[in-house]
Amino acid sequence: MPMPMAELEDALREAFPDAEIHVEDLAGDGDHYRARITSAAFSGLNRIKQHQLVYGALKGKVGGELHALALETVARD
């Protein structure tokens, strides 16, 4: 069962309450999303570590309920 966009946004906002988050459904199927997250939580971290924080926040749903997530993370000072 696909992950609704609202559920994805809620999970990201819970993990990154200070963040500016924009989520887009790429295919209209609730299974392929693009997320741009700007957060102070990413400051001082390389892109891999930033993405690991996001994947951790989604608690293993990427590859299951959430088939594909194109991720852009930006550190806010």
PyMOL Python script that loads the backbone (N, CA, C, O; Angstrom):
from pymol import cmd

cmd.read_pdbstr("""\
ATOM      1  N   MET A   1       0.848  -1.187   0.000  1.00  0.00           N
ATOM      2  CA  MET A   1       0.000   0.000   0.000  1.00  0.00           C
ATOM      3  C   MET A   1       0.888   1.243   0.000  1.00  0.00           C
ATOM      4  O   MET A   1       1.785   1.353   0.836  1.00  0.00           O
ATOM      5  N   PRO A   2       0.656   2.180  -0.921  1.00  0.00           N
ATOM      6  CA  PRO A   2       1.486   3.386  -0.988  1.00  0.00           C
ATOM      7  C   PRO A   2       1.349   4.260   0.253  1.00  0.00           C
ATOM      8  O   PRO A   2       0.376   4.155   1.000  1.00  0.00           O
ATOM      9  N   MET A   3       2.330   5.114   0.456  1.00  0.00           N
ATOM     10  CA  MET A   3       2.324   6.051   1.574  1.00  0.00           C
ATOM     11  C   MET A   3       1.680   7.362   1.119  1.00  0.00           C
ATOM     12  O   MET A   3       2.161   7.972   0.164  1.00  0.00           O
ATOM     13  N   PRO A   4       0.616   7.806   1.768  1.00  0.00           N
ATOM     14  CA  PRO A   4       0.018   9.092   1.406  1.00  0.00           C
ATOM     15  C   PRO A   4       0.997  10.246   1.633  1.00  0.00           C
ATOM     16  O   PRO A   4       1.797  10.210   2.568  1.00  0.00           O
ATOM     17  N   MET A   5       0.933  11.256   0.785  1.00  0.00           N
ATOM     18  CA  MET A   5       1.841  12.384   0.886  1.00  0.00           C
ATOM     19  C   MET A   5       1.736  13.059   2.251  1.00  0.00           C
ATOM     20  O   MET A   5       2.753  13.481   2.802  1.00  0.00           O
ATOM     21  N   ALA A   6       0.539  13.170   2.805  1.00  0.00           N
ATOM     22  CA  ALA A   6       0.361  13.801   4.116  1.00  0.00           C
ATOM     23  C   ALA A   6       1.109  13.027   5.204  1.00  0.00           C
ATOM     24  O   ALA A   6       1.669  13.628   6.120  1.00  0.00           O
ATOM     25  N   GLU A   7       1.119  11.706   5.104  1.00  0.00           N
ATOM     26  CA  GLU A   7       1.843  10.886   6.081  1.00  0.00           C
ATOM     27  C   GLU A   7       3.352  11.110   5.965  1.00  0.00           C
ATOM     28  O   GLU A   7       4.051  11.191   6.976  1.00  0.00           O
ATOM     29  N   LEU A   8       3.847  11.211   4.738  1.00  0.00           N
ATOM     30  CA  LEU A   8       5.266  11.500   4.518  1.00  0.00           C
ATOM     31  C   LEU A   8       5.617  12.867   5.092  1.00  0.00           C
ATOM     32  O   LEU A   8       6.606  13.001   5.812  1.00  0.00           O
ATOM     33  N   GLU A   9       4.822  13.871   4.780  1.00  0.00           N
ATOM     34  CA  GLU A   9       5.071  15.222   5.303  1.00  0.00           C
ATOM     35  C   GLU A   9       5.035  15.243   6.831  1.00  0.00           C
ATOM     36  O   GLU A   9       5.883  15.876   7.460  1.00  0.00           O
ATOM     37  N   ASP A  10       4.069  14.560   7.426  1.00  0.00           N
ATOM     38  CA  ASP A  10       3.963  14.516   8.889  1.00  0.00           C
ATOM     39  C   ASP A  10       5.202  13.895   9.513  1.00  0.00           C
ATOM     40  O   ASP A  10       5.716  14.407  10.509  1.00  0.00           O
ATOM     41  N   ALA A  11       5.687  12.804   8.943  1.00  0.00           N
ATOM     42  CA  ALA A  11       6.876  12.138   9.475  1.00  0.00           C
ATOM     43  C   ALA A  11       8.095  13.052   9.380  1.00  0.00           C
ATOM     44  O   ALA A  11       8.907  13.104  10.303  1.00  0.00           O
ATOM     45  N   LEU A  12       8.221  13.764   8.275  1.00  0.00           N
ATOM     46  CA  LEU A  12       9.356  14.678   8.106  1.00  0.00           C
ATOM     47  C   LEU A  12       9.243  15.870   9.054  1.00  0.00           C
ATOM     48  O   LEU A  12      10.249  16.298   9.620  1.00  0.00           O
ATOM     49  N   ARG A  13       8.041  16.411   9.238  1.00  0.00           N
ATOM     50  CA  ARG A  13       7.866  17.558  10.145  1.00  0.00           C
ATOM     51  C   ARG A  13       8.092  17.164  11.606  1.00  0.00           C
ATOM     52  O   ARG A  13       8.577  17.963  12.406  1.00  0.00           O
ATOM     53  N   GLU A  14       7.738  15.938  11.939  1.00  0.00           N
ATOM     54  CA  GLU A  14       7.982  15.456  13.305  1.00  0.00           C
ATOM     55  C   GLU A  14       9.479  15.345  13.559  1.00  0.00           C
ATOM     56  O   GLU A  14       9.956  15.708  14.634  1.00  0.00           O
ATOM     57  N   ALA A  15      10.216  14.851  12.585  1.00  0.00           N
ATOM     58  CA  ALA A  15      11.655  14.663  12.748  1.00  0.00           C
ATOM     59  C   ALA A  15      12.437  15.969  12.636  1.00  0.00           C
ATOM     60  O   ALA A  15      13.478  16.134  13.273  1.00  0.00           O
ATOM     61  N   PHE A  16      11.930  16.893  11.823  1.00  0.00           N
ATOM     62  CA  PHE A  16      12.630  18.157  11.578  1.00  0.00           C
ATOM     63  C   PHE A  16      11.664  19.324  11.779  1.00  0.00           C
ATOM     64  O   PHE A  16      11.251  19.962  10.811  1.00  0.00           O
ATOM     65  N   PRO A  17      11.304  19.605  13.037  1.00  0.00           N
ATOM     66  CA  PRO A  17      10.268  20.610  13.309  1.00  0.00           C
ATOM     67  C   PRO A  17      10.634  22.023  12.857  1.00  0.00           C
ATOM     68  O   PRO A  17       9.744  22.837  12.609  1.00  0.00           O
ATOM     69  N   ASP A  18      11.928  22.327  12.747  1.00  0.00           N
ATOM     70  CA  ASP A  18      12.363  23.659  12.330  1.00  0.00           C
ATOM     71  C   ASP A  18      12.432  23.802  10.813  1.00  0.00           C
ATOM     72  O   ASP A  18      12.680  24.894  10.302  1.00  0.00           O
ATOM     73  N   ALA A  19      12.216  22.715  10.101  1.00  0.00           N
ATOM     74  CA  ALA A  19      12.523  22.665   8.670  1.00  0.00           C
ATOM     75  C   ALA A  19      11.484  23.327   7.782  1.00  0.00           C
ATOM     76  O   ALA A  19      10.303  23.428   8.111  1.00  0.00           O
ATOM     77  N   GLU A  20      11.982  23.766   6.653  1.00  0.00           N
ATOM     78  CA  GLU A  20      11.136  24.149   5.527  1.00  0.00           C
ATOM     79  C   GLU A  20      11.083  22.900   4.646  1.00  0.00           C
ATOM     80  O   GLU A  20      12.118  22.428   4.176  1.00  0.00           O
ATOM     81  N   ILE A  21       9.889  22.367   4.423  1.00  0.00           N
ATOM     82  CA  ILE A  21       9.734  21.089   3.726  1.00  0.00           C
ATOM     83  C   ILE A  21       8.782  21.264   2.549  1.00  0.00           C
ATOM     84  O   ILE A  21       7.692  21.820   2.686  1.00  0.00           O
ATOM     85  N   HIS A  22       9.214  20.781   1.400  1.00  0.00           N
ATOM     86  CA  HIS A  22       8.358  20.782   0.216  1.00  0.00           C
ATOM     87  C   HIS A  22       8.362  19.370  -0.358  1.00  0.00           C
ATOM     88  O   HIS A  22       9.421  18.838  -0.692  1.00  0.00           O
ATOM     89  N   VAL A  23       7.188  18.763  -0.474  1.00  0.00           N
ATOM     90  CA  VAL A  23       7.060  17.408  -1.009  1.00  0.00           C
ATOM     91  C   VAL A  23       6.212  17.460  -2.274  1.00  0.00           C
ATOM     92  O   VAL A  23       5.186  18.138  -2.328  1.00  0.00           O
ATOM     93  N   GLU A  24       6.659  16.733  -3.283  1.00  0.00           N
ATOM     94  CA  GLU A  24       5.947  16.671  -4.557  1.00  0.00           C
ATOM     95  C   GLU A  24       5.747  15.207  -4.942  1.00  0.00           C
ATOM     96  O   GLU A  24       6.671  14.400  -4.852  1.00  0.00           O
ATOM     97  N   ASP A  25       4.542  14.879  -5.366  1.00  0.00           N
ATOM     98  CA  ASP A  25       4.236  13.527  -5.867  1.00  0.00           C
ATOM     99  C   ASP A  25       4.632  13.501  -7.337  1.00  0.00           C
ATOM    100  O   ASP A  25       3.986  14.145  -8.164  1.00  0.00           O
ATOM    101  N   LEU A  26       5.676  12.771  -7.666  1.00  0.00           N
ATOM    102  CA  LEU A  26       6.241  12.805  -9.014  1.00  0.00           C
ATOM    103  C   LEU A  26       5.407  12.077 -10.055  1.00  0.00           C
ATOM    104  O   LEU A  26       5.375  12.487 -11.216  1.00  0.00           O
ATOM    105  N   ALA A  27       4.732  11.004  -9.658  1.00  0.00           N
ATOM    106  CA  ALA A  27       4.024  10.177 -10.639  1.00  0.00           C
ATOM    107  C   ALA A  27       2.515  10.162 -10.421  1.00  0.00           C
ATOM    108  O   ALA A  27       1.784   9.567 -11.212  1.00  0.00           O
ATOM    109  N   GLY A  28       2.040  10.813  -9.354  1.00  0.00           N
ATOM    110  CA  GLY A  28       0.612  10.821  -9.073  1.00  0.00           C
ATOM    111  C   GLY A  28       0.095   9.501  -8.531  1.00  0.00           C
ATOM    112  O   GLY A  28      -1.112   9.262  -8.496  1.00  0.00           O
ATOM    113  N   ASP A  29       1.027   8.636  -8.103  1.00  0.00           N
ATOM    114  CA  ASP A  29       0.635   7.303  -7.635  1.00  0.00           C
ATOM    115  C   ASP A  29       0.843   7.094  -6.144  1.00  0.00           C
ATOM    116  O   ASP A  29       0.598   6.000  -5.634  1.00  0.00           O
ATOM    117  N   GLY A  30       1.297   8.134  -5.431  1.00  0.00           N
ATOM    118  CA  GLY A  30       1.530   8.002  -4.003  1.00  0.00           C
ATOM    119  C   GLY A  30       2.699   7.103  -3.671  1.00  0.00           C
ATOM    120  O   GLY A  30       2.809   6.601  -2.553  1.00  0.00           O
ATOM    121  N   ASP A  31       3.571   6.900  -4.640  1.00  0.00           N
ATOM    122  CA  ASP A  31       4.668   5.950  -4.474  1.00  0.00           C
ATOM    123  C   ASP A  31       6.025   6.538  -4.845  1.00  0.00           C
ATOM    124  O   ASP A  31       7.062   5.970  -4.505  1.00  0.00           O
ATOM    125  N   HIS A  32       6.022   7.664  -5.535  1.00  0.00           N
ATOM    126  CA  HIS A  32       7.256   8.289  -6.009  1.00  0.00           C
ATOM    127  C   HIS A  32       7.208   9.775  -5.661  1.00  0.00           C
ATOM    128  O   HIS A  32       6.423  10.534  -6.231  1.00  0.00           O
ATOM    129  N   TYR A  33       8.058  10.177  -4.719  1.00  0.00           N
ATOM    130  CA  TYR A  33       8.044  11.553  -4.233  1.00  0.00           C
ATOM    131  C   TYR A  33       9.399  12.218  -4.395  1.00  0.00           C
ATOM    132  O   TYR A  33      10.437  11.566  -4.503  1.00  0.00           O
ATOM    133  N   ARG A  34       9.346  13.539  -4.408  1.00  0.00           N
ATOM    134  CA  ARG A  34      10.550  14.359  -4.292  1.00  0.00           C
ATOM    135  C   ARG A  34      10.349  15.210  -3.051  1.00  0.00           C
ATOM    136  O   ARG A  34       9.286  15.800  -2.861  1.00  0.00           O
ATOM    137  N   ALA A  35      11.373  15.274  -2.206  1.00  0.00           N
ATOM    138  CA  ALA A  35      11.294  16.103  -1.005  1.00  0.00           C
ATOM    139  C   ALA A  35      12.511  17.011  -0.934  1.00  0.00           C
ATOM    140  O   ALA A  35      13.646  16.571  -1.121  1.00  0.00           O
ATOM    141  N   ARG A  36      12.256  18.279  -0.661  1.00  0.00           N
ATOM    142  CA  ARG A  36      13.320  19.250  -0.409  1.00  0.00           C
ATOM    143  C   ARG A  36      13.154  19.686   1.044  1.00  0.00           C
ATOM    144  O   ARG A  36      12.106  20.196   1.440  1.00  0.00           O
ATOM    145  N   ILE A  37      14.204  19.478   1.824  1.00  0.00           N
ATOM    146  CA  ILE A  37      14.150  19.766   3.257  1.00  0.00           C
ATOM    147  C   ILE A  37      15.300  20.704   3.601  1.00  0.00           C
ATOM    148  O   ILE A  37      16.464  20.383   3.360  1.00  0.00           O
ATOM    149  N   THR A  38      14.975  21.852   4.160  1.00  0.00           N
ATOM    150  CA  THR A  38      15.975  22.815   4.613  1.00  0.00           C
ATOM    151  C   THR A  38      15.882  22.867   6.128  1.00  0.00           C
ATOM    152  O   THR A  38      14.842  23.224   6.681  1.00  0.00           O
ATOM    153  N   SER A  39      16.988  22.505   6.808  1.00  0.00           N
ATOM    154  CA  SER A  39      16.945  22.405   8.267  1.00  0.00           C
ATOM    155  C   SER A  39      18.311  22.678   8.880  1.00  0.00           C
ATOM    156  O   SER A  39      19.346  22.368   8.290  1.00  0.00           O
ATOM    157  N   ALA A  40      18.298  23.260  10.064  1.00  0.00           N
ATOM    158  CA  ALA A  40      19.528  23.452  10.826  1.00  0.00           C
ATOM    159  C   ALA A  40      20.114  22.114  11.269  1.00  0.00           C
ATOM    160  O   ALA A  40      21.306  22.030  11.564  1.00  0.00           O
ATOM    161  N   ALA A  41      19.291  21.070  11.318  1.00  0.00           N
ATOM    162  CA  ALA A  41      19.766  19.740  11.721  1.00  0.00           C
ATOM    163  C   ALA A  41      20.839  19.210  10.777  1.00  0.00           C
ATOM    164  O   ALA A  41      21.599  18.316  11.148  1.00  0.00           O
ATOM    165  N   PHE A  42      20.910  19.747   9.566  1.00  0.00           N
ATOM    166  CA  PHE A  42      21.873  19.277   8.574  1.00  0.00           C
ATOM    167  C   PHE A  42      23.197  20.035   8.616  1.00  0.00           C
ATOM    168  O   PHE A  42      24.143  19.655   7.926  1.00  0.00           O
ATOM    169  N   SER A  43      23.280  21.096   9.411  1.00  0.00           N
ATOM    170  CA  SER A  43      24.491  21.912   9.469  1.00  0.00           C
ATOM    171  C   SER A  43      25.694  21.077   9.881  1.00  0.00           C
ATOM    172  O   SER A  43      25.641  20.323  10.852  1.00  0.00           O
ATOM    173  N   GLY A  44      26.776  21.224   9.128  1.00  0.00           N
ATOM    174  CA  GLY A  44      28.015  20.529   9.437  1.00  0.00           C
ATOM    175  C   GLY A  44      28.051  19.076   8.992  1.00  0.00           C
ATOM    176  O   GLY A  44      29.055  18.393   9.199  1.00  0.00           O
ATOM    177  N   LEU A  45      26.975  18.592   8.385  1.00  0.00           N
ATOM    178  CA  LEU A  45      26.924  17.202   7.930  1.00  0.00           C
ATOM    179  C   LEU A  45      27.071  17.134   6.418  1.00  0.00           C
ATOM    180  O   LEU A  45      26.570  17.998   5.698  1.00  0.00           O
ATOM    181  N   ASN A  46      27.764  16.100   5.940  1.00  0.00           N
ATOM    182  CA  ASN A  46      27.836  15.918   4.496  1.00  0.00           C
ATOM    183  C   ASN A  46      26.496  15.391   3.990  1.00  0.00           C
ATOM    184  O   ASN A  46      25.633  15.009   4.781  1.00  0.00           O
ATOM    185  N   ARG A  47      26.330  15.373   2.688  1.00  0.00           N
ATOM    186  CA  ARG A  47      25.063  14.997   2.078  1.00  0.00           C
ATOM    187  C   ARG A  47      24.629  13.584   2.473  1.00  0.00           C
ATOM    188  O   ARG A  47      23.443  13.342   2.695  1.00  0.00           O
ATOM    189  N   ILE A  48      25.561  12.670   2.561  1.00  0.00           N
ATOM    190  CA  ILE A  48      25.222  11.287   2.943  1.00  0.00           C
ATOM    191  C   ILE A  48      24.637  11.247   4.345  1.00  0.00           C
ATOM    192  O   ILE A  48      23.617  10.598   4.576  1.00  0.00           O
ATOM    193  N   LYS A  49      25.277  11.938   5.283  1.00  0.00           N
ATOM    194  CA  LYS A  49      24.767  11.964   6.661  1.00  0.00           C
ATOM    195  C   LYS A  49      23.402  12.649   6.735  1.00  0.00           C
ATOM    196  O   LYS A  49      22.537  12.227   7.503  1.00  0.00           O
ATOM    197  N   GLN A  50      23.206  13.702   5.943  1.00  0.00           N
ATOM    198  CA  GLN A  50      21.918  14.385   5.908  1.00  0.00           C
ATOM    199  C   GLN A  50      20.825  13.424   5.448  1.00  0.00           C
ATOM    200  O   GLN A  50      19.752  13.350   6.048  1.00  0.00           O
ATOM    201  N   HIS A  51      21.112  12.693   4.378  1.00  0.00           N
ATOM    202  CA  HIS A  51      20.124  11.752   3.842  1.00  0.00           C
ATOM    203  C   HIS A  51      19.870  10.603   4.814  1.00  0.00           C
ATOM    204  O   HIS A  51      18.747  10.109   4.919  1.00  0.00           O
ATOM    205  N   GLN A  52      20.913  10.180   5.523  1.00  0.00           N
ATOM    206  CA  GLN A  52      20.731   9.123   6.529  1.00  0.00           C
ATOM    207  C   GLN A  52      19.795   9.584   7.637  1.00  0.00           C
ATOM    208  O   GLN A  52      18.996   8.792   8.138  1.00  0.00           O
ATOM    209  N   LEU A  53      19.880  10.853   8.026  1.00  0.00           N
ATOM    210  CA  LEU A  53      18.952  11.390   9.033  1.00  0.00           C
ATOM    211  C   LEU A  53      17.510  11.299   8.541  1.00  0.00           C
ATOM    212  O   LEU A  53      16.609  10.924   9.292  1.00  0.00           O
ATOM    213  N   VAL A  54      17.303  11.648   7.270  1.00  0.00           N
ATOM    214  CA  VAL A  54      15.953  11.605   6.709  1.00  0.00           C
ATOM    215  C   VAL A  54      15.451  10.167   6.646  1.00  0.00           C
ATOM    216  O   VAL A  54      14.327   9.886   7.060  1.00  0.00           O
ATOM    217  N   TYR A  55      16.269   9.258   6.136  1.00  0.00           N
ATOM    218  CA  TYR A  55      15.854   7.853   6.048  1.00  0.00           C
ATOM    219  C   TYR A  55      15.558   7.290   7.433  1.00  0.00           C
ATOM    220  O   TYR A  55      14.614   6.517   7.599  1.00  0.00           O
ATOM    221  N   GLY A  56      16.357   7.671   8.427  1.00  0.00           N
ATOM    222  CA  GLY A  56      16.105   7.239   9.802  1.00  0.00           C
ATOM    223  C   GLY A  56      14.776   7.750  10.321  1.00  0.00           C
ATOM    224  O   GLY A  56      14.066   7.041  11.034  1.00  0.00           O
ATOM    225  N   ALA A  57      14.438   8.988   9.960  1.00  0.00           N
ATOM    226  CA  ALA A  57      13.169   9.579  10.387  1.00  0.00           C
ATOM    227  C   ALA A  57      11.974   8.851   9.781  1.00  0.00           C
ATOM    228  O   ALA A  57      10.883   8.843  10.351  1.00  0.00           O
ATOM    229  N   LEU A  58      12.192   8.245   8.625  1.00  0.00           N
ATOM    230  CA  LEU A  58      11.095   7.537   7.954  1.00  0.00           C
ATOM    231  C   LEU A  58      10.983   6.087   8.410  1.00  0.00           C
ATOM    232  O   LEU A  58      10.145   5.337   7.909  1.00  0.00           O
ATOM    233  N   LYS A  59      11.824   5.697   9.356  1.00  0.00           N
ATOM    234  CA  LYS A  59      11.715   4.412  10.064  1.00  0.00           C
ATOM    235  C   LYS A  59      11.515   3.207   9.141  1.00  0.00           C
ATOM    236  O   LYS A  59      10.598   2.410   9.339  1.00  0.00           O
ATOM    237  N   GLY A  60      12.379   3.084   8.134  1.00  0.00           N
ATOM    238  CA  GLY A  60      12.362   1.905   7.287  1.00  0.00           C
ATOM    239  C   GLY A  60      11.259   1.854   6.243  1.00  0.00           C
ATOM    240  O   GLY A  60      11.062   0.817   5.609  1.00  0.00           O
ATOM    241  N   LYS A  61      10.541   2.941   6.053  1.00  0.00           N
ATOM    242  CA  LYS A  61       9.436   2.923   5.084  1.00  0.00           C
ATOM    243  C   LYS A  61       9.912   3.084   3.642  1.00  0.00           C
ATOM    244  O   LYS A  61       9.197   2.725   2.706  1.00  0.00           O
ATOM    245  N   VAL A  62      11.141   3.634   3.460  1.00  0.00           N
ATOM    246  CA  VAL A  62      11.684   3.772   2.110  1.00  0.00           C
ATOM    247  C   VAL A  62      12.014   2.377   1.590  1.00  0.00           C
ATOM    248  O   VAL A  62      12.710   1.605   2.249  1.00  0.00           O
ATOM    249  N   GLY A  63      11.512   2.071   0.416  1.00  0.00           N
ATOM    250  CA  GLY A  63      11.702   0.741  -0.161  1.00  0.00           C
ATOM    251  C   GLY A  63      10.539  -0.185   0.149  1.00  0.00           C
ATOM    252  O   GLY A  63      10.433  -1.267  -0.429  1.00  0.00           O
ATOM    253  N   GLY A  64       9.670   0.231   1.055  1.00  0.00           N
ATOM    254  CA  GLY A  64       8.470  -0.535   1.387  1.00  0.00           C
ATOM    255  C   GLY A  64       7.250   0.265   0.968  1.00  0.00           C
ATOM    256  O   GLY A  64       6.898   0.317  -0.210  1.00  0.00           O
ATOM    257  N   GLU A  65       6.603   0.897   1.962  1.00  0.00           N
ATOM    258  CA  GLU A  65       5.442   1.750   1.678  1.00  0.00           C
ATOM    259  C   GLU A  65       5.802   2.884   0.723  1.00  0.00           C
ATOM    260  O   GLU A  65       4.997   3.306  -0.107  1.00  0.00           O
ATOM    261  N   LEU A  66       7.024   3.357   0.864  1.00  0.00           N
ATOM    262  CA  LEU A  66       7.515   4.470   0.054  1.00  0.00           C
ATOM    263  C   LEU A  66       8.524   3.910  -0.934  1.00  0.00           C
ATOM    264  O   LEU A  66       9.679   3.660  -0.589  1.00  0.00           O
ATOM    265  N   HIS A  67       8.073   3.718  -2.168  1.00  0.00           N
ATOM    266  CA  HIS A  67       8.907   3.059  -3.165  1.00  0.00           C
ATOM    267  C   HIS A  67      10.128   3.890  -3.550  1.00  0.00           C
ATOM    268  O   HIS A  67      11.240   3.368  -3.614  1.00  0.00           O
ATOM    269  N   ALA A  68       9.924   5.179  -3.805  1.00  0.00           N
ATOM    270  CA  ALA A  68      11.029   6.016  -4.265  1.00  0.00           C
ATOM    271  C   ALA A  68      10.920   7.423  -3.684  1.00  0.00           C
ATOM    272  O   ALA A  68       9.843   8.018  -3.639  1.00  0.00           O
ATOM    273  N   LEU A  69      12.069   7.937  -3.240  1.00  0.00           N
ATOM    274  CA  LEU A  69      12.127   9.281  -2.683  1.00  0.00           C
ATOM    275  C   LEU A  69      13.359   9.981  -3.231  1.00  0.00           C
ATOM    276  O   LEU A  69      14.484   9.631  -2.873  1.00  0.00           O
ATOM    277  N   ALA A  70      13.154  10.969  -4.099  1.00  0.00           N
ATOM    278  CA  ALA A  70      14.247  11.823  -4.561  1.00  0.00           C
ATOM    279  C   ALA A  70      14.422  12.893  -3.488  1.00  0.00           C
ATOM    280  O   ALA A  70      13.484  13.623  -3.167  1.00  0.00           O
ATOM    281  N   LEU A  71      15.606  12.976  -2.949  1.00  0.00           N
ATOM    282  CA  LEU A  71      15.835  13.794  -1.760  1.00  0.00           C
ATOM    283  C   LEU A  71      16.816  14.904  -2.037  1.00  0.00           C
ATOM    284  O   LEU A  71      17.876  14.681  -2.623  1.00  0.00           O
ATOM    285  N   GLU A  72      16.456  16.114  -1.611  1.00  0.00           N
ATOM    286  CA  GLU A  72      17.362  17.256  -1.628  1.00  0.00           C
ATOM    287  C   GLU A  72      17.369  17.827  -0.224  1.00  0.00           C
ATOM    288  O   GLU A  72      16.334  18.259   0.284  1.00  0.00           O
ATOM    289  N   THR A  73      18.520  17.828   0.395  1.00  0.00           N
ATOM    290  CA  THR A  73      18.647  18.388   1.738  1.00  0.00           C
ATOM    291  C   THR A  73      19.539  19.617   1.687  1.00  0.00           C
ATOM    292  O   THR A  73      20.528  19.655   0.955  1.00  0.00           O
ATOM    293  N   VAL A  74      19.173  20.621   2.477  1.00  0.00           N
ATOM    294  CA  VAL A  74      19.904  21.866   2.527  1.00  0.00           C
ATOM    295  C   VAL A  74      20.094  22.254   3.991  1.00  0.00           C
ATOM    296  O   VAL A  74      19.138  22.264   4.766  1.00  0.00           O
ATOM    297  N   ALA A  75      21.337  22.575   4.365  1.00  0.00           N
ATOM    298  CA  ALA A  75      21.604  23.001   5.728  1.00  0.00           C
ATOM    299  C   ALA A  75      21.255  24.469   5.892  1.00  0.00           C
ATOM    300  O   ALA A  75      21.623  25.305   5.067  1.00  0.00           O
ATOM    301  N   ARG A  76      20.540  24.771   6.967  1.00  0.00           N
ATOM    302  CA  ARG A  76      20.225  26.155   7.306  1.00  0.00           C
ATOM    303  C   ARG A  76      21.104  26.541   8.485  1.00  0.00           C
ATOM    304  O   ARG A  76      21.189  25.810   9.472  1.00  0.00           O
ATOM    305  N   ASP A  77      21.752  27.682   8.379  1.00  0.00           N
ATOM    306  CA  ASP A  77      22.624  28.136   9.480  1.00  0.00           C
ATOM    307  C   ASP A  77      21.822  28.781  10.581  1.00  0.00           C
ATOM    308  O   ASP A  77      22.389  29.220  11.582  1.00  0.00           O
TER     309      ASP A  77
END
""", "prot")
cmd.dss("prot")
cmd.show_as("cartoon", "prot")
cmd.util.cbc("prot")
cmd.orient("prot")
